[in-house]
Amino acid sequence: MFHPGVYDEHQALVGYIEQQIAAIRASAYGLTDEQARETPCRSALSIGGLIKHATYVLRGRARQKADPAAPLDEAAFALFMGSFALTADETLEGVLQSFDEAVGDYLADLRATDPGAPLTVPPAPWDGVYAPTASVERFALLHHVEELARHAGHADIIREQIDGADAGSLLMAAEGREGNTFVQPWTPAADRTTAAH
C-alpha cells in the first residue's frame, strides 16, 4: 500500500505504479477460473484478460527499450490483440504466475531508472506517430501510471459486476490487513463491504 509521505519524484512515480499493479492483481483475489473469464460489461474485457494484458504491458517496457524502432507488424499486432483474453488452455493461476514474474522484473527496472535519462519512444501509429521519438524516461513512467491506472479501473468495475467486491476490500484481503471503520477485508460471502467508495 502506497501511503502519503515525503518522496522524491522517482519514488512517487514508482509508488503510484506499484499501487496500480497491486490493484490489478487484487481484482482476481478469490475468483475461480470461470469467474476470471466472465465479461459482465458491454466490452469483451475480463479479469483474466486484464491481468494477461497488464503482463504484456509490463514486459513491453523491456521489448521497447531493446528495440524502440521495431515496426508494429502483423505478428506484433496479433500479440497485442491476443493479450486481452485468456486462451482455452490458459488458467487464472498461470496468468497470475506470469504477471508476478513480469512485475518483479519490471519494478527492478523502474527502481534503477533515472526519470531524466534519455529514452527513445517507439512509434504509436494509433496516435499518428509513425517514427521513434526522442524523449526521457519520465514520459514513459507517467504513461505507465496512466496505462495501469486505466486497467486497474477496468478491473475494479468488472469485479464489482461479478460479485460486488471492490478494490479496497480486495486489497485488504489480499494483503492480509485488518479491517477498519471504513473498509473490511473481502470474504467470499461478502457483498459490498465499504460504506462508500
DRENVEX-951383 format. One record per residue (C-alpha): residue number from 0; residue in one letter; x, y, z. Coordinates in Angstrom, 2 decimals. Example, Ala and Ser with C-alpha at 12.3 -4.5 7.8 and 13.67 -1.06 7.14 Angstrom:
<nuzas>
num, residu, xx, yy, zz
0, A, 12.30, -4.50, 7.80 $
1, S, 13.67, -1.06, 7.14 $
</nuzas>
This chain:
<nuzas>
num, residu, xx, yy, zz
0, M, 0.00, 0.00, 0.00 $
1, F, 1.43, 3.40, -1.03 $
2, H, 0.80, 5.89, 1.77 $
3, P, 1.21, 9.68, 1.79 $
4, G, 4.66, 10.83, 2.72 $
5, V, 7.64, 12.85, 1.57 $
6, Y, 9.01, 11.30, -1.62 $
7, D, 11.25, 12.42, -4.42 $
8, E, 9.87, 12.31, -7.95 $
9, H, 11.23, 8.87, -8.72 $
10, Q, 9.89, 7.29, -5.51 $
11, A, 6.46, 8.82, -6.11 $
12, L, 6.25, 7.56, -9.69 $
13, V, 7.31, 4.03, -8.76 $
14, G, 4.97, 4.07, -5.74 $
15, Y, 1.93, 5.02, -7.80 $
16, I, 2.79, 2.41, -10.42 $
17, E, 3.14, -0.25, -7.71 $
18, Q, -0.24, 0.77, -6.31 $
19, Q, -1.94, 0.25, -9.69 $
20, I, -0.21, -3.11, -10.15 $
21, A, -1.41, -4.24, -6.71 $
22, A, -5.00, -3.22, -7.55 $
23, I, -4.93, -5.13, -10.83 $
24, R, -3.67, -8.27, -9.11 $
25, A, -6.13, -7.95, -6.22 $
26, S, -9.03, -7.83, -8.69 $
27, A, -8.55, -11.59, -9.16 $
28, Y, -8.47, -12.40, -5.45 $
29, G, -10.86, -15.25, -4.65 $
30, L, -12.06, -15.76, -8.24 $
31, T, -12.48, -19.11, -9.95 $
32, D, -11.19, -19.71, -13.48 $
33, E, -14.75, -19.39, -14.74 $
34, Q, -15.27, -16.04, -12.98 $
35, A, -11.91, -14.77, -14.27 $
36, R, -13.24, -15.30, -17.82 $
37, E, -16.57, -13.54, -17.25 $
38, T, -17.26, -10.43, -19.33 $
39, P, -20.13, -8.82, -17.37 $
40, C, -19.86, -5.40, -19.02 $
41, R, -20.56, -4.42, -22.63 $
42, S, -16.91, -4.89, -23.62 $
43, A, -15.07, -8.19, -24.05 $
44, L, -12.80, -7.45, -21.07 $
45, S, -12.45, -9.96, -18.24 $
46, I, -10.33, -10.00, -15.08 $
47, G, -8.15, -12.77, -16.52 $
48, G, -7.76, -10.85, -19.78 $
49, L, -6.82, -7.63, -17.98 $
50, I, -4.17, -9.42, -15.94 $
51, K, -2.80, -11.00, -19.11 $
52, H, -2.79, -7.60, -20.85 $
53, A, -1.10, -5.91, -17.88 $
54, T, 1.61, -8.58, -18.12 $
55, Y, 2.02, -7.70, -21.81 $
56, V, 2.36, -4.01, -20.85 $
57, L, 4.94, -4.70, -18.14 $
58, R, 7.03, -6.90, -20.43 $
59, G, 6.59, -4.36, -23.23 $
60, R, 8.89, -1.93, -21.45 $
61, A, 11.83, -4.31, -21.90 $
62, R, 10.81, -5.04, -25.52 $
63, Q, 10.61, -1.34, -26.36 $
64, K, 13.87, -0.46, -24.66 $
65, A, 15.61, -3.26, -26.56 $
66, D, 14.28, -2.12, -29.94 $
67, P, 12.35, 1.19, -29.92 $
68, A, 12.26, 1.23, -33.72 $
69, A, 10.62, -2.20, -34.00 $
70, P, 7.81, -1.99, -36.53 $
71, L, 4.26, -2.73, -35.50 $
72, D, 3.95, -5.58, -37.96 $
73, E, 1.22, -8.20, -38.21 $
74, A, 2.87, -10.51, -35.65 $
75, A, 3.33, -7.69, -33.12 $
76, F, -0.26, -6.56, -33.61 $
77, A, -1.52, -10.14, -33.13 $
78, L, 0.49, -10.39, -29.88 $
79, F, -1.08, -7.13, -28.68 $
80, M, -4.64, -8.15, -29.58 $
81, G, -4.17, -11.61, -28.07 $
82, S, -3.14, -10.07, -24.76 $
83, F, -6.71, -9.09, -23.84 $
84, A, -8.26, -12.54, -23.38 $
85, L, -7.35, -15.91, -21.97 $
86, T, -6.97, -18.72, -24.46 $
87, A, -8.78, -22.03, -23.90 $
88, D, -5.72, -23.60, -22.27 $
89, E, -4.75, -20.68, -20.01 $
90, T, -5.73, -20.62, -16.35 $
91, L, -6.04, -17.79, -13.85 $
92, E, -3.25, -19.38, -11.79 $
93, G, -0.99, -19.45, -14.84 $
94, V, -1.60, -15.84, -15.86 $
95, L, -1.10, -14.69, -12.25 $
96, Q, 2.24, -16.52, -12.14 $
97, S, 3.32, -14.82, -15.39 $
98, F, 2.09, -11.49, -14.04 $
99, D, 4.08, -11.87, -10.81 $
100, E, 7.24, -12.74, -12.75 $
101, A, 6.78, -9.72, -15.02 $
102, V, 6.12, -7.44, -12.04 $
103, G, 9.39, -8.44, -10.37 $
104, D, 11.49, -7.69, -13.46 $
105, Y, 9.55, -4.54, -14.28 $
106, L, 9.80, -2.97, -10.81 $
107, A, 13.51, -3.80, -10.57 $
108, D, 13.99, -1.92, -13.85 $
109, L, 11.89, 1.05, -12.69 $
110, R, 13.77, 1.35, -9.41 $
111, A, 17.04, 1.57, -11.36 $
112, T, 15.66, 4.16, -13.79 $
113, D, 16.55, 7.86, -13.70 $
114, P, 13.40, 9.77, -14.74 $
115, G, 15.55, 12.31, -16.59 $
116, A, 17.52, 9.73, -18.59 $
117, P, 17.13, 9.86, -22.36 $
118, L, 14.69, 7.45, -23.93 $
119, T, 13.55, 6.66, -27.44 $
120, V, 9.79, 6.16, -27.53 $
121, P, 8.59, 3.73, -30.21 $
122, P, 6.10, 4.69, -32.91 $
123, A, 2.42, 4.93, -31.93 $
124, P, 0.56, 4.87, -35.25 $
125, W, -2.81, 4.83, -33.44 $
126, D, -1.87, 8.35, -32.22 $
127, G, -0.48, 9.45, -35.60 $
128, V, 3.16, 9.00, -34.52 $
129, Y, 4.92, 6.92, -37.18 $
130, A, 8.57, 7.15, -36.17 $
131, P, 10.55, 6.68, -32.96 $
132, T, 10.68, 9.88, -30.89 $
133, A, 13.39, 11.23, -28.58 $
134, S, 12.09, 11.68, -25.05 $
135, V, 13.05, 10.98, -21.42 $
136, E, 12.18, 8.14, -19.04 $
137, R, 9.79, 10.44, -17.14 $
138, F, 7.45, 10.34, -20.13 $
139, A, 7.38, 6.54, -20.11 $
140, L, 6.91, 6.33, -16.33 $
141, L, 3.97, 8.75, -16.41 $
142, H, 2.49, 6.88, -19.35 $
143, H, 2.64, 3.67, -17.31 $
144, V, 0.87, 5.39, -14.38 $
145, E, -1.89, 6.28, -16.87 $
146, E, -2.00, 2.88, -18.57 $
147, L, -2.01, 0.79, -15.42 $
148, A, -4.49, 3.07, -13.62 $
149, R, -6.88, 2.75, -16.56 $
150, H, -6.74, -1.03, -16.40 $
151, A, -7.00, -1.08, -12.59 $
152, G, -10.21, 0.90, -13.04 $
153, H, -11.45, -1.53, -15.68 $
154, A, -10.72, -4.43, -13.33 $
155, D, -12.49, -2.72, -10.43 $
156, I, -15.67, -2.23, -12.46 $
157, I, -15.64, -5.78, -13.84 $
158, R, -15.05, -7.30, -10.41 $
159, E, -17.92, -5.29, -8.93 $
160, Q, -20.17, -6.66, -11.66 $
161, I, -19.09, -10.25, -10.90 $
162, D, -19.71, -10.33, -7.15 $
163, G, -19.90, -6.81, -5.74 $
164, A, -16.33, -6.83, -4.41 $
165, D, -14.45, -3.54, -4.57 $
166, A, -10.77, -2.66, -4.81 $
167, G, -10.37, -1.51, -1.21 $
168, S, -11.77, -4.68, 0.37 $
169, L, -9.96, -6.92, -2.12 $
170, L, -6.59, -5.25, -1.49 $
171, M, -7.14, -5.51, 2.25 $
172, A, -7.89, -9.23, 1.97 $
173, A, -5.07, -9.96, -0.49 $
174, E, -2.53, -8.15, 1.72 $
175, G, -3.85, -9.74, 4.95 $
176, R, -4.69, -6.38, 6.55 $
177, E, -7.28, -5.96, 9.27 $
178, G, -10.45, -4.03, 8.59 $
179, N, -11.35, -0.64, 10.00 $
180, T, -14.39, 1.60, 10.34 $
181, F, -14.42, 2.31, 6.61 $
182, V, -13.36, -0.91, 4.88 $
183, Q, -13.44, -4.59, 5.77 $
184, P, -11.43, -7.32, 4.01 $
185, W, -13.39, -9.11, 1.28 $
186, T, -14.69, -12.56, 2.08 $
187, P, -16.45, -14.92, -0.33 $
188, A, -19.81, -14.38, 1.39 $
189, A, -19.49, -10.58, 1.44 $
190, D, -21.16, -8.27, -0.99 $
191, R, -20.15, -4.64, -0.88 $
192, T, -18.08, -4.14, 2.29 $
193, T, -17.39, -0.44, 2.21 $
194, A, -19.68, 2.30, 3.38 $
195, A, -18.69, 4.46, 0.43 $
196, H, -16.22, 4.46, -2.45 $
</nuzas>
